[in-house]
Amino acid sequence: MSQPVLVDDLLNLAKQYRQAYYDLRQAEPLSWPRYFLFCHSIELVLKAYLAHHGLTEKQLRDQPYRHNIKNLLNRAIKCGLSLSTNTRASIGLLTEAHTKY
Protein backbone atom coordinates (compact mmCIF):
# COMPACT_ATOMS: atom_id res chain seq x y z
CA MET A 1 0.00 0.00 0.00
CA SER A 2 1.32 3.42 -0.96
CA GLN A 3 2.04 5.90 1.82
CA PRO A 4 1.27 9.31 0.29
CA VAL A 5 2.55 11.42 3.20
CA LEU A 6 5.86 9.54 3.36
CA VAL A 7 6.22 9.68 -0.42
CA ASP A 8 5.58 13.44 -0.46
CA ASP A 9 7.95 14.05 2.46
CA LEU A 10 10.75 12.09 0.77
CA LEU A 11 10.22 13.84 -2.57
CA ASN A 12 10.20 17.26 -0.93
CA LEU A 13 13.47 16.47 0.87
CA ALA A 14 14.96 15.20 -2.39
CA LYS A 15 14.02 18.47 -4.10
CA GLN A 16 15.62 20.47 -1.28
CA TYR A 17 18.87 18.48 -1.50
CA ARG A 18 18.87 18.84 -5.28
CA GLN A 19 18.35 22.59 -5.00
CA ALA A 20 21.17 22.83 -2.43
CA TYR A 21 23.37 20.91 -4.91
CA TYR A 22 22.68 23.54 -7.58
CA ASP A 23 23.09 26.42 -5.13
CA LEU A 24 26.50 25.27 -3.88
CA ARG A 25 29.40 26.57 -5.94
CA GLN A 26 31.25 23.98 -8.02
CA ALA A 27 34.80 23.41 -6.78
CA GLU A 28 37.61 21.74 -8.68
CA PRO A 29 38.43 18.92 -8.98
CA LEU A 30 35.45 17.61 -6.98
CA SER A 31 33.20 19.24 -4.43
CA TRP A 32 32.45 16.53 -1.87
CA PRO A 33 29.63 18.49 -0.22
CA ARG A 34 27.99 18.94 -3.64
CA TYR A 35 28.53 15.27 -4.45
CA PHE A 36 26.91 14.24 -1.16
CA LEU A 37 23.89 16.47 -1.83
CA PHE A 38 23.51 14.93 -5.30
CA CYS A 39 23.76 11.36 -3.98
CA HIS A 40 21.38 12.02 -1.11
CA SER A 41 18.77 13.49 -3.43
CA ILE A 42 18.91 10.32 -5.55
CA GLU A 43 18.67 8.15 -2.41
CA LEU A 44 15.55 10.04 -1.31
CA VAL A 45 13.87 9.81 -4.72
CA LEU A 46 14.46 6.04 -4.77
CA LYS A 47 13.06 5.76 -1.24
CA ALA A 48 9.99 7.77 -2.30
CA TYR A 49 9.47 5.38 -5.21
CA LEU A 50 9.75 2.39 -2.90
CA ALA A 51 7.42 3.96 -0.32
CA HIS A 52 4.93 4.45 -3.15
CA HIS A 53 5.26 0.72 -3.78
CA GLY A 54 4.58 -0.24 -0.16
CA LEU A 55 7.87 -0.18 1.74
CA THR A 56 7.56 1.35 5.19
CA GLU A 57 9.66 4.10 6.67
CA LYS A 58 11.27 1.53 8.98
CA GLN A 59 12.15 -0.77 6.07
CA LEU A 60 13.74 2.14 4.21
CA ARG A 61 15.81 3.15 7.26
CA ASP A 62 17.11 -0.36 7.97
CA GLN A 63 19.47 -2.68 6.13
CA PRO A 64 19.80 -3.51 3.30
CA TYR A 65 18.49 -0.14 2.11
CA ARG A 66 19.59 2.47 4.67
CA HIS A 67 22.00 4.62 2.55
CA ASN A 68 22.75 1.97 -0.06
CA ILE A 69 21.81 3.51 -3.39
CA LYS A 70 22.56 0.32 -5.31
CA ASN A 71 20.23 -1.79 -3.14
CA LEU A 72 17.53 0.88 -3.34
CA LEU A 73 17.94 1.02 -7.11
CA ASN A 74 17.78 -2.76 -7.50
CA ARG A 75 14.61 -2.96 -5.41
CA ALA A 76 13.04 -0.07 -7.33
CA ILE A 77 13.78 -1.84 -10.62
CA LYS A 78 12.14 -5.00 -9.25
CA CYS A 79 9.11 -2.83 -8.40
CA GLY A 80 8.90 -1.64 -12.00
CA LEU A 81 11.20 1.39 -12.26
CA SER A 82 12.34 1.60 -15.87
CA LEU A 83 15.78 3.11 -16.50
CA SER A 84 18.29 2.74 -19.29
CA THR A 85 21.26 0.45 -18.71
CA ASN A 86 23.58 3.46 -18.71
CA THR A 87 21.49 5.30 -16.10
CA ARG A 88 21.33 2.21 -13.85
CA ALA A 89 25.10 1.78 -14.06
CA SER A 90 25.75 5.47 -13.36
CA ILE A 91 23.48 5.50 -10.30
CA GLY A 92 24.93 2.21 -9.07
CA LEU A 93 28.42 3.70 -9.08
CA LEU A 94 27.37 6.28 -6.50
CA THR A 95 26.85 3.69 -3.74
CA GLU A 96 30.43 3.21 -2.57
CA ALA A 97 31.28 6.87 -2.14
CA HIS A 98 27.86 7.69 -0.70
CA THR A 99 28.04 5.03 2.00
CA LYS A 100 31.64 5.91 2.94
CA TYR A 101 31.21 9.68 3.10
C-alpha positions as CSV (number, residue, x, y, z in Angstrom):
1,M,0.0,0.0,0.0
2,S,1.3,3.4,-1.0
3,Q,2.0,5.9,1.8
4,P,1.3,9.3,0.3
5,V,2.5,11.4,3.2
6,L,5.9,9.5,3.4
7,V,6.2,9.7,-0.4
8,D,5.6,13.4,-0.5
9,D,8.0,14.0,2.5
10,L,10.7,12.1,0.8
11,L,10.2,13.8,-2.6
12,N,10.2,17.3,-0.9
13,L,13.5,16.5,0.9
14,A,15.0,15.2,-2.4
15,K,14.0,18.5,-4.1
16,Q,15.6,20.5,-1.3
17,Y,18.9,18.5,-1.5
18,R,18.9,18.8,-5.3
19,Q,18.4,22.6,-5.0
20,A,21.2,22.8,-2.4
21,Y,23.4,20.9,-4.9
22,Y,22.7,23.5,-7.6
23,D,23.1,26.4,-5.1
24,L,26.5,25.3,-3.9
25,R,29.4,26.6,-5.9
26,Q,31.2,24.0,-8.0
27,A,34.8,23.4,-6.8
28,E,37.6,21.7,-8.7
29,P,38.4,18.9,-9.0
30,L,35.5,17.6,-7.0
31,S,33.2,19.2,-4.4
32,W,32.5,16.5,-1.9
33,P,29.6,18.5,-0.2
34,R,28.0,18.9,-3.6
35,Y,28.5,15.3,-4.5
36,F,26.9,14.2,-1.2
37,L,23.9,16.5,-1.8
38,F,23.5,14.9,-5.3
39,C,23.8,11.4,-4.0
40,H,21.4,12.0,-1.1
41,S,18.8,13.5,-3.4
42,I,18.9,10.3,-5.5
43,E,18.7,8.2,-2.4
44,L,15.6,10.0,-1.3
45,V,13.9,9.8,-4.7
46,L,14.5,6.0,-4.8
47,K,13.1,5.8,-1.2
48,A,10.0,7.8,-2.3
49,Y,9.5,5.4,-5.2
50,L,9.7,2.4,-2.9
51,A,7.4,4.0,-0.3
52,H,4.9,4.5,-3.1
53,H,5.3,0.7,-3.8
54,G,4.6,-0.2,-0.2
55,L,7.9,-0.2,1.7
56,T,7.6,1.3,5.2
57,E,9.7,4.1,6.7
58,K,11.3,1.5,9.0
59,Q,12.2,-0.8,6.1
60,L,13.7,2.1,4.2
61,R,15.8,3.1,7.3
62,D,17.1,-0.4,8.0
63,Q,19.5,-2.7,6.1
64,P,19.8,-3.5,3.3
65,Y,18.5,-0.1,2.1
66,R,19.6,2.5,4.7
67,H,22.0,4.6,2.6
68,N,22.7,2.0,-0.1
69,I,21.8,3.5,-3.4
70,K,22.6,0.3,-5.3
71,N,20.2,-1.8,-3.1
72,L,17.5,0.9,-3.3
73,L,17.9,1.0,-7.1
74,N,17.8,-2.8,-7.5
75,R,14.6,-3.0,-5.4
76,A,13.0,-0.1,-7.3
77,I,13.8,-1.8,-10.6
78,K,12.1,-5.0,-9.2
79,C,9.1,-2.8,-8.4
80,G,8.9,-1.6,-12.0
81,L,11.2,1.4,-12.3
82,S,12.3,1.6,-15.9
83,L,15.8,3.1,-16.5
84,S,18.3,2.7,-19.3
85,T,21.3,0.5,-18.7
86,N,23.6,3.5,-18.7
87,T,21.5,5.3,-16.1
88,R,21.3,2.2,-13.9
89,A,25.1,1.8,-14.1
90,S,25.7,5.5,-13.4
91,I,23.5,5.5,-10.3
92,G,24.9,2.2,-9.1
93,L,28.4,3.7,-9.1
94,L,27.4,6.3,-6.5
95,T,26.8,3.7,-3.7
96,E,30.4,3.2,-2.6
97,A,31.3,6.9,-2.1
98,H,27.9,7.7,-0.7
99,T,28.0,5.0,2.0
100,K,31.6,5.9,2.9
101,Y,31.2,9.7,3.1
